[in-house]
Amino acid sequence: MEQSKIPSTKVERAMRFVKTGAQIGGNYIKHYSKKLVDPNLSKEELHEDNATDVYNALSELKGSALKVAQMLSMEKNILPRQYTNKFQLAQYNAPPLSGPLIVQTFTKHFGKSPQQLFSTFNMKACNAASIGQVHEATLNGKKLAVKIQYPGVADSIKSDLKIVKPIAFRLLSMNEKELEKYIKEVESKLLEETDYELEYQRSIEISEACKHIPNLFFTQYYPELSGKRVLTMDWMDGLHLDDFLKTNPSQEDRNKIGQAMWDFYDMQVHALKSVHADPHPGNFLLRPNGELGVIDFGCVKEIPADFYHNYFALLIPELLEEPGVIRRIMLQQEIINEKDSVVTQEKITDAFMRMTRLLATPFLEDTFDFGNNDYIDQIYALGEEVSKMDELKNSKEGRGSQHALYINRTYFGLYSILNVLQARVRTGERNWKLPLMEFHGKEAVAL
């Protein structure tokens, strides 16, 4: 079903959330009325109703509101499955815009309609997500993909996040300072994602640096048909993950795609210090011959040097044998602070290191089987355990560097996709290990 209008004013968008709040309140009343009759009634139906109402509201608002749903769909350890299942639709199946709104966007930015710019232009979107939607077009015999940003998305980000904040506070169970840090980082990335000229620049830089990786392919862009809110590129053939798996691919092709994805992220993180930080299934195209296409470079995280040195040092077992290195990194990464009691520091450090060692497992083996569901289940179970720790829930301090938000998200997303793909990947080649050890060795001497 197409959407003919996006609520654009602060009042309209706020009222849509008020309406959703009333719907959720009604769902609770309905649930507890039924529970009076059946005391053993679970919250399954309540979660399903609430998830549907929240998703419908975010879909109508689009932009940063829907982007939050997309991000939450990857956080399987903090939301009931009804929410993550519903929010996964935000990855590539949001309600598309109607024709008049599409023409309005083109006329505003190019002074021409899409039919005047292209030989053919399909007014029906082939893909609609949080920030924009994609249309098929042709020009001079070439098949093109044209990404169009939803009207008003960039202007509504700050006010949207203020509206979303109470919902996020309730769903994520974060303390206020931690949530504020999260919201600020998300806001900065969302503002970047609405700048298609920046996305074009980053896509060229990263694809050029990674073009040597086997079984990896990228698209070609057309700057003369692109701008701040429209991005035109060659059409990329391929299937999204779910559709690819329906073709019953061989283990060899699963492994080839998984290896290309691992090598792509390894190159970005350790060589470029700049990473495609939105690894959800909607941003990749898979081919039956084992090739992986990467699309949408809107969300790219620049990794500061000091954060990089401390974050990845924890993946090197030899380095953790150095006296005091763990405590030093915990303080520098803002996971603990000097005001914490000794007991609190020990508990938080222990929980964090257990999670770090678990996440580091693939780096410590030559080849890792991401099809091991037990391993992924352990990550989510430990994540849920840590999120419920009193030392974290009751803390008034924001824990962890804001830079970790998108890096953690990147690795959780990467692991999740490789798990669904059931890929076996060579992960043990770590050329970045020695420079990190040398850096921390020098730092230890300086201290």
Legacy VTK file of the C-alpha trace (Angstrom):
# vtk DataFile Version 3.0
C-alpha trace
ASCII
DATASET POLYDATA
POINTS 447 float
0.000 0.000 0.000
1.451 3.348 -1.062
1.747 6.317 1.278
0.546 9.648 -0.150
1.702 11.903 2.691
4.398 11.877 5.357
3.592 13.782 8.586
6.122 16.610 8.409
5.480 19.125 11.180
6.542 18.519 14.782
2.895 18.607 15.865
1.779 16.064 13.252
4.619 13.694 14.090
4.138 14.075 17.848
0.392 13.423 17.509
1.123 10.196 15.640
3.097 8.992 18.670
0.314 10.119 21.021
-2.100 7.995 18.993
0.296 5.036 19.216
0.628 5.516 22.980
-3.137 5.319 23.291
-3.198 2.145 21.194
-0.524 0.543 23.388
-2.485 1.544 26.491
-5.545 -0.143 24.995
-3.522 -3.276 24.293
-2.485 -3.459 27.964
-6.088 -3.029 29.109
-7.176 -5.799 26.735
-4.340 -8.047 27.955
-5.070 -7.631 31.656
-8.825 -8.050 31.109
-8.127 -11.414 29.481
-5.678 -12.278 32.260
-8.463 -11.931 34.839
-10.217 -14.796 33.057
-7.012 -16.770 32.358
-4.266 -16.082 34.990
-1.777 -18.196 32.985
-2.090 -16.008 29.886
1.341 -15.090 28.468
2.340 -11.727 26.996
2.809 -13.148 23.481
-0.352 -11.526 22.092
0.383 -8.251 23.931
3.895 -8.072 22.442
2.500 -8.852 18.977
-0.155 -6.109 19.199
2.293 -3.536 20.584
4.965 -4.388 18.021
2.443 -3.983 15.191
1.199 -0.615 16.476
4.698 0.784 17.063
5.967 -0.427 13.685
2.959 1.017 11.833
3.575 4.405 13.454
7.303 4.383 12.677
6.612 3.260 9.095
4.229 6.160 8.544
6.740 8.666 9.965
9.725 7.127 8.131
13.163 8.740 8.489
14.910 8.555 11.831
11.861 7.056 13.539
11.854 4.070 11.168
15.662 3.865 11.274
15.482 3.269 15.036
13.162 0.314 14.340
15.627 -1.014 11.785
18.459 -0.800 14.315
16.377 -2.403 17.063
15.547 -5.322 14.773
19.197 -6.370 15.094
19.182 -6.247 18.908
17.678 -9.677 19.471
18.955 -9.851 23.041
17.024 -6.837 24.345
13.592 -7.017 22.676
10.846 -9.663 22.585
10.977 -11.567 19.288
7.658 -10.028 18.164
9.357 -6.623 17.987
12.486 -7.817 16.200
10.429 -9.838 13.693
8.182 -6.879 12.916
10.982 -4.298 12.867
12.960 -6.402 10.367
10.462 -5.187 7.767
12.093 -1.762 8.076
15.198 -3.172 6.406
13.668 -3.303 2.927
9.879 -3.506 3.111
8.474 -0.222 4.428
5.356 1.280 2.764
6.540 3.200 -0.355
5.695 6.771 -1.325
3.062 7.580 -3.949
3.863 8.958 -7.413
3.106 12.648 -6.729
5.600 12.772 -3.850
8.282 11.192 -6.051
7.746 13.738 -8.834
7.757 16.536 -6.241
11.206 15.451 -5.000
12.697 15.363 -8.504
11.174 18.681 -9.517
12.535 20.329 -6.380
16.117 19.108 -6.886
16.476 18.910 -10.689
13.726 21.131 -12.028
12.516 18.125 -14.039
10.334 15.102 -13.477
11.946 11.623 -13.460
10.317 10.917 -16.839
12.188 13.917 -18.291
15.543 12.765 -16.888
15.420 9.058 -17.756
14.390 7.014 -20.792
12.075 5.007 -18.547
11.273 5.330 -14.859
9.180 2.834 -12.880
7.019 4.866 -10.496
6.523 1.792 -8.324
9.366 1.416 -5.793
11.198 -1.912 -5.872
12.592 -1.372 -2.372
11.456 0.959 0.409
13.267 1.310 3.745
13.820 3.919 6.438
15.540 6.887 4.802
14.504 6.423 1.171
13.226 4.110 -1.538
14.676 2.693 -4.764
13.196 2.836 -8.269
14.200 1.083 -11.478
15.054 3.320 -14.450
16.856 3.146 -17.801
19.003 5.625 -19.704
20.892 5.080 -22.958
20.217 1.359 -22.767
21.535 1.014 -19.197
19.453 -0.267 -16.327
19.747 2.024 -13.298
18.719 2.117 -9.630
17.554 5.525 -8.400
17.427 6.082 -4.636
15.066 8.857 -3.537
15.059 10.274 -0.030
11.741 10.743 1.729
10.699 14.417 1.911
11.436 16.120 5.236
13.573 13.282 6.641
16.676 15.399 7.280
14.697 18.239 8.870
12.857 15.998 11.320
15.741 13.988 12.802
16.332 15.979 16.001
12.655 16.356 16.864
11.971 12.697 15.965
14.646 11.400 18.314
13.184 13.452 21.152
9.833 11.798 20.464
11.345 8.310 20.122
13.464 8.720 23.273
10.752 7.694 25.815
9.961 4.566 23.771
13.656 3.685 23.466
14.121 4.318 27.199
11.403 1.792 27.985
12.425 -0.833 25.416
16.193 -0.675 25.952
16.237 -0.416 29.772
19.183 1.997 29.639
19.971 4.610 32.247
19.389 8.201 31.151
23.043 9.174 30.571
23.755 6.026 28.574
20.659 6.577 26.446
21.582 10.229 25.867
25.024 9.185 24.620
23.390 6.620 22.344
20.868 9.141 20.982
23.593 11.715 20.194
25.673 9.174 18.288
22.600 7.946 16.385
21.641 11.542 15.571
25.067 12.316 14.091
24.981 9.185 11.931
21.401 9.796 10.778
22.268 13.333 9.707
25.119 11.891 7.646
22.816 9.266 6.129
20.517 11.962 4.748
23.424 13.522 2.835
23.557 11.519 -0.403
26.523 13.547 -1.668
28.521 12.335 1.348
27.308 8.779 0.727
28.501 9.000 -2.899
31.954 10.172 -1.770
32.308 7.427 0.833
31.085 4.701 -1.486
33.767 5.636 -4.027
36.520 5.678 -1.378
35.607 2.354 0.247
34.774 0.449 -2.947
38.053 1.568 -4.550
40.031 0.398 -1.498
38.225 -2.967 -1.353
37.831 -3.815 -5.048
40.687 -6.352 -4.857
38.761 -8.614 -2.446
37.622 -11.815 -4.219
33.891 -12.320 -4.899
33.014 -8.754 -3.891
31.319 -6.294 -6.264
30.116 -2.695 -6.117
28.011 -0.411 -8.284
28.925 2.616 -10.416
27.357 5.991 -9.565
26.246 8.849 -11.805
26.970 12.191 -10.092
25.218 14.180 -12.841
21.976 12.375 -11.941
22.560 12.552 -8.211
22.395 15.193 -5.511
21.706 15.836 -1.855
18.462 13.803 -1.874
18.715 11.593 -5.008
21.377 9.009 -5.836
21.593 7.259 -9.223
23.695 4.154 -9.818
23.960 1.078 -12.041
21.408 -1.616 -11.271
22.952 -4.481 -9.299
21.550 -7.956 -9.888
21.362 -10.226 -6.887
19.114 -11.537 -4.131
18.605 -10.408 -0.564
19.633 -12.964 2.044
16.235 -14.605 2.627
15.559 -15.043 -1.093
19.100 -16.306 -1.686
18.687 -19.009 0.955
15.474 -20.176 -0.722
17.598 -21.217 -3.724
19.298 -23.819 -1.495
22.860 -22.606 -2.194
25.792 -24.951 -1.801
28.020 -24.773 1.259
30.842 -23.670 -1.051
28.887 -20.621 -2.237
27.818 -19.799 1.334
31.470 -19.891 2.389
32.608 -17.737 -0.568
30.055 -15.054 0.262
30.814 -15.265 3.976
34.543 -14.927 3.292
33.986 -11.897 1.046
31.908 -10.254 3.773
34.481 -10.990 6.490
37.382 -9.738 4.361
35.407 -6.602 3.431
34.917 -5.658 7.089
38.429 -6.714 8.080
39.895 -4.402 5.430
37.743 -1.442 6.455
38.258 -1.728 10.193
41.996 -2.432 10.301
43.291 -0.676 7.178
40.844 2.140 6.431
39.721 2.817 10.034
36.374 3.625 8.426
33.589 1.064 8.223
30.219 0.421 6.563
28.387 0.348 9.910
24.972 -0.822 8.734
25.367 -4.571 8.176
21.748 -5.656 7.899
20.491 -8.011 5.149
18.855 -5.190 3.167
22.268 -3.717 2.381
23.698 -6.748 0.578
22.935 -8.583 -2.662
23.974 -12.228 -3.086
24.496 -14.123 -6.323
24.229 -17.877 -6.986
27.901 -18.001 -8.035
29.016 -16.967 -4.540
29.458 -13.213 -5.128
28.515 -10.491 -2.655
27.336 -6.996 -3.609
27.451 -4.129 -1.101
24.941 -1.300 -1.327
24.062 1.795 0.706
27.118 3.539 2.164
25.001 6.074 4.046
26.095 4.877 7.477
29.904 4.906 7.716
31.686 5.085 11.067
35.096 6.732 11.258
37.149 4.943 13.944
39.317 7.249 16.118
42.879 5.968 16.640
42.768 5.857 20.459
39.454 3.987 20.445
40.754 1.522 17.844
43.915 0.745 19.861
41.969 0.032 23.031
38.972 -1.765 21.519
40.900 -4.296 19.439
43.652 -4.801 22.004
41.109 -6.798 23.989
40.985 -9.376 21.186
44.661 -10.285 21.647
45.138 -12.845 24.466
48.902 -12.179 24.765
48.268 -8.494 25.419
45.801 -9.213 28.209
48.538 -10.978 30.147
50.252 -7.616 30.688
49.707 -6.370 34.285
47.077 -3.640 34.518
46.327 -3.483 30.792
42.701 -4.577 31.219
41.982 -2.003 33.942
43.689 0.727 31.920
41.573 -0.062 28.865
38.386 -0.323 30.943
38.999 3.204 32.238
39.977 4.625 28.853
36.903 3.094 27.235
34.697 4.543 30.016
33.358 1.125 30.981
34.369 1.698 34.587
35.390 4.927 36.309
37.355 5.906 39.393
34.152 6.725 41.313
32.971 3.114 41.133
33.531 0.976 44.195
36.122 -1.787 43.899
33.340 -4.402 43.894
31.439 -2.595 41.115
34.588 -2.248 39.030
35.343 -5.946 39.413
31.803 -7.065 38.513
31.512 -4.815 35.471
35.016 -5.709 34.267
34.316 -9.428 34.694
31.046 -9.206 32.730
32.629 -7.096 29.997
35.614 -9.405 29.632
33.391 -12.489 29.441
31.514 -10.861 26.570
34.769 -9.733 24.916
36.301 -13.220 25.096
33.120 -14.690 23.606
33.048 -12.182 20.747
36.781 -12.688 20.161
36.385 -16.439 19.581
36.336 -16.221 15.732
39.555 -14.148 15.768
41.376 -16.834 17.724
40.736 -19.687 15.277
42.068 -20.144 11.757
38.590 -21.016 10.455
35.312 -20.362 12.252
31.915 -21.963 11.644
29.326 -19.192 12.024
26.667 -21.817 11.406
27.197 -22.853 15.042
23.866 -21.694 16.478
25.021 -22.487 20.013
27.712 -19.818 19.693
25.236 -17.119 18.585
22.801 -18.171 21.324
25.594 -17.754 23.889
26.177 -14.182 22.710
22.511 -13.245 23.065
22.167 -15.035 26.405
25.227 -13.302 27.847
24.044 -9.970 26.436
20.714 -10.409 28.202
22.463 -11.387 31.441
24.749 -8.342 31.332
21.883 -5.955 30.526
20.105 -7.063 33.716
23.085 -6.475 36.033
22.135 -4.156 38.894
25.539 -2.454 38.661
24.626 -1.335 35.127
20.873 -0.859 35.445
21.151 1.303 38.560
24.188 3.256 37.403
23.739 6.958 36.688
26.824 6.918 34.493
26.826 6.213 30.771
28.992 3.111 30.289
31.323 2.737 27.346
32.634 5.044 24.659
30.023 6.377 22.234
32.245 5.083 19.434
31.548 1.519 20.575
27.852 1.833 19.712
28.299 1.522 15.953
31.349 -0.754 16.102
29.470 -3.202 18.351
26.474 -2.917 16.058
28.702 -3.664 13.062
30.114 -6.858 14.556
26.774 -8.061 15.946
25.240 -7.499 12.514
28.139 -9.224 10.747
28.026 -12.261 13.044
24.245 -12.476 12.701
24.310 -12.455 8.884
27.131 -15.021 8.765
25.125 -17.203 11.146
21.992 -17.042 8.989
24.187 -17.744 5.963
25.677 -20.725 7.854
29.127 -19.813 6.514
32.539 -21.184 7.445
35.121 -18.411 7.229
38.906 -18.036 7.510
39.175 -15.552 10.370
42.581 -16.144 11.941
44.748 -14.002 9.640
45.503 -10.930 11.769
48.104 -8.649 10.228
46.894 -5.895 12.552
47.885 -7.772 15.715
51.603 -6.819 15.877
51.127 -3.003 15.554
48.584 -3.101 18.373
50.931 -5.060 20.637
53.755 -2.637 19.866
51.509 0.344 20.614
50.390 -0.982 23.981
53.916 -2.069 24.811
55.077 1.506 24.330
52.156 2.825 26.336
52.956 0.473 29.216
56.577 1.679 29.215
55.423 5.314 29.198
53.227 4.689 32.220
LINES 1 448
447 0 1 2 3 4 5 6 7 8 9 10 11 12 13 14 15 16 17 18 19 20 21 22 23 24 25 26 27 28 29 30 31 32 33 34 35 36 37 38 39 40 41 42 43 44 45 46 47 48 49 50 51 52 53 54 55 56 57 58 59 60 61 62 63 64 65 66 67 68 69 70 71 72 73 74 75 76 77 78 79 80 81 82 83 84 85 86 87 88 89 90 91 92 93 94 95 96 97 98 99 100 101 102 103 104 105 106 107 108 109 110 111 112 113 114 115 116 117 118 119 120 121 122 123 124 125 126 127 128 129 130 131 132 133 134 135 136 137 138 139 140 141 142 143 144 145 146 147 148 149 150 151 152 153 154 155 156 157 158 159 160 161 162 163 164 165 166 167 168 169 170 171 172 173 174 175 176 177 178 179 180 181 182 183 184 185 186 187 188 189 190 191 192 193 194 195 196 197 198 199 200 201 202 203 204 205 206 207 208 209 210 211 212 213 214 215 216 217 218 219 220 221 222 223 224 225 226 227 228 229 230 231 232 233 234 235 236 237 238 239 240 241 242 243 244 245 246 247 248 249 250 251 252 253 254 255 256 257 258 259 260 261 262 263 264 265 266 267 268 269 270 271 272 273 274 275 276 277 278 279 280 281 282 283 284 285 286 287 288 289 290 291 292 293 294 295 296 297 298 299 300 301 302 303 304 305 306 307 308 309 310 311 312 313 314 315 316 317 318 319 320 321 322 323 324 325 326 327 328 329 330 331 332 333 334 335 336 337 338 339 340 341 342 343 344 345 346 347 348 349 350 351 352 353 354 355 356 357 358 359 360 361 362 363 364 365 366 367 368 369 370 371 372 373 374 375 376 377 378 379 380 381 382 383 384 385 386 387 388 389 390 391 392 393 394 395 396 397 398 399 400 401 402 403 404 405 406 407 408 409 410 411 412 413 414 415 416 417 418 419 420 421 422 423 424 425 426 427 428 429 430 431 432 433 434 435 436 437 438 439 440 441 442 443 444 445 446
